[in-house]
């Protein structure tokens, strides 16, 4: 619940005075909490936690705050179509871990498609791990792609290798990160050849 400025300043002054005088050592559960001295120059409104005896009978947060954000930020000036778009894209939640994604059929399909694309492109080849070496880790990243009207375009899963453990001249010699598809490169070369251009 919010505190008026006078109460907050009084609590802050008391906290500074309490920090300077010696106290008897108390146990961890009986430690007396005091306002932070770093917030003395600010007007703060802190939500106070209910005691265990009253937590079940009363709501945890009191309705309303001293400075509600809805007075300054809202969607009233957005068009109805844009508000509908915002409602759609905030309704779905992208998983963070593999254990979350594997429970949903849509994300399982997206991961299967990613693995299939990597195998079709010949991204890796099976090899034996040298003795004394540890394999690099990996992480799945998930993203929902939307159309302009808010409908879902696709569920995208990307498998990323954690290459930050590699050491130059030991684990790799040079880096190569293609950012263009080979179809684009071929079209570019075909146009350059037809126009008799010089390519660098």
LINJO-V222509 format. One record per pair of residues at least 24 apart in sequence whose ideal C-beta (glycine too) atoms are under 8 Angstrom apart, sorted by the first residue. I is the first residue (numbers start at 0). GAP is how many residues later the second one is. D is the distance in whole Angstrom. If there is no record, write none. Layout:
i	gap	d
I	GAP	D
I	GAP	D
//
This chain:
i	gap	d
0	44	8
0	46	7
0	47	6
0	61	5
1	43	4
1	44	8
1	63	6
1	64	4
2	41	7
2	42	6
2	43	7
4	38	5
7	27	8
7	35	6
7	36	6
8	31	7
10	24	5
11	25	7
11	27	7
11	28	4
12	27	8
15	24	7
80	68	8
83	66	6
84	61	8
84	63	8
84	64	7
84	65	4
86	63	8
87	58	7
87	62	4
87	63	7
88	55	8
88	57	6
88	61	6
91	52	6
91	60	8
93	48	5
93	49	6
93	50	6
94	47	5
95	46	8
96	43	8
97	42	5
100	39	7
100	41	6
100	56	7
105	49	5
106	35	6
106	48	6
106	50	6
108	46	7
109	32	7
109	44	7
109	45	4
109	46	6
109	47	4
110	29	7
110	46	5
110	48	8
112	44	8
113	43	5
113	44	6
113	45	6
114	44	7
117	41	7
133	31	8
135	25	5
135	26	6
135	27	6
135	29	6
135	30	7
136	24	8
136	25	4
136	28	8
137	24	6
//
